[in-house]
Amino acid sequence: MILRKCRTEDDGTVHAVLIVFVLVVSALAGRQFFMDGTNFIVQSFLDPFWYPGDQETPRRFFAVVWTTAPVRLIGILFPSQIEIATIAYGLTAYSQIALPLIITITSKLNVATKSLIITLFVSATILLANFAATELLFALSLTTLFVVYSLNPALDPRSFRRLAIGFFLAASYEVVVLSNVILAIGTYTSARHGRGSMKSARALVAVLLIALPFQLICRFSETTIPSEGVFHWFVYAISGVFITVLLVAALSFKLLERRVFLRAAVVFVAFAIPISLLFIPDLIGLRTREFRFAYPSRIYSAGITVVIATLPILLSHDLFLWPSRLMDWFGRQPLRDLSVATLAGFYGVSLVASLDAYLYRDRLDKELSLHAGFESVSSCDFCSQPTKFGLPDLSHPPDWPVYSMAHTLKHPELPPVVMFSPDGSSNVSRETIDAFMAHQVARRKRDGADLQDVGRSANKGAVSVRQHCCASISPVIAWLSPAAY
């Protein structure tokens, strides 16, 4: 018994270390510098008061502030350190994965409950981590922490932590309209059955329910509907794949309960499958879609957020017996093996995505150094189709201006460049681009740089891009055209 307890505690420590390791590697590799992550980093770095233009109300305010606050501070204090800001953004974004997992692993919950929470949480983040900007990660993280503290009240005896969590959940993500109501029901029901103070429960319920009117008011106050158009067959297919894999894995571990070697082999396979993508060039498309799946996988992650919120209700013996009986039938060991396999898959996906992100950013940095002024992505062969060069395509049309602006901030010794996708779409306003280019050119002139040195691709395709993207060119932009260098 003592040896088994020590081994379990050691396993918890090992997983905590591995979680921190893969997430720090992810941040250093720039895995968070993708899609909305790029936009959040660059725009927050340039303007400490920036807020996403497609969020006219503060419906996701706390989530945005959590990840971008360090970026804004670095932008004010160290305006030339975009790389440090990128890493800081990654660390705060990935802390939303690390903190709930480590707190859950080190909690005193029984093994079956702990394993179930870990499995659900990791399955919801295994691809969502590729899209670190999503505010859903904030809601998922806080909801999981609230549930862990509810199931193990010794971690939060006076409910102060849950009160803070309930407050920050209000402006995190729209799913809290449903998940917070479920958390409130579970909290009240638990107090009614004598587990916890009714006074504390009423305060928690009141704080949790703030999210309902807040999010509804924000939703109907905006001209654009959040998440409009995201429900289509593809997101349901991803959800089906996730659920099927978890069910098959759970049944497999149940059948292999007495076969230690085969159970270990299944865990190894969960890690090896994503890692194998690195050694099979023909699977480069799958590695690319490993990032692409991140955005639509939000629907599955939102669903898991709701499921995790129901656990205090489902696992209450005063209300239901069948969930606990089902977990007893599976057994502690199969559920624990399932959580370990899910973590192994998370480690594998994290390492593969981190390496892909690092190699892509490194090559893109070299390619952008050959360009200057306003350019079309079509003038850069690698930018247009990186898969032909053996690397995944981590670009997104509206992100090209911020990708190139980040490169310019990172390399002030090179001529500034702003690249546009062929359709001219951009997450950055024209005013911001104008001010950015004017500032970069002025700084180079102030530093005595050679403005004629613009790289071999400076003029290639620039005129067509300006005609397409900048129909009404201001005098500033006319002066900033490649021909002026």
Secondary structure, DSSP 4 states (H G I P E B T S, - for coil): -HHHHHHHHHHHHHHHHHHHHHHHHHHHHTTT-STHHHHHHHHHHH-TT---TT--SSTTHHHHHHHHHHHHHHHHH-TT-HHHHHHHHHHHHHHHHHHHHHHHHHS---HHHHHHHHHHHHHHHTTGGGGTT-THHHHHHHHHHHHHHHHSGGGSTTSHHHHHHHHHHTTT-TTHHHHHHHHHHHHHHHHHTTSS-HHHHHHHHHHHHTHHHHHHHHHHH-SS-TTTT--SHHHHHHHHHHHHHHHHHHHHHHHTTT-HHHHHHHHHHHHHHHHHGGG-GGGHHHHHHHHHTTTTTHHHHHHHHHHHHHHHHHT-TTT-SHHHHHHHHH-HHHHHHHHHHHHHHHHHHHHHHHHHHHHHHHHHHHHHTT--EEEEGGG-HHHH-GGGGTS-----GGGHHHHHHHHHHH-TTSPPEEEE-TT---SS-HHHHHHHHHHHHHHHHHTT--TT---TTSSTTHHHHHHHH-SS--HHHHHHSGGG-
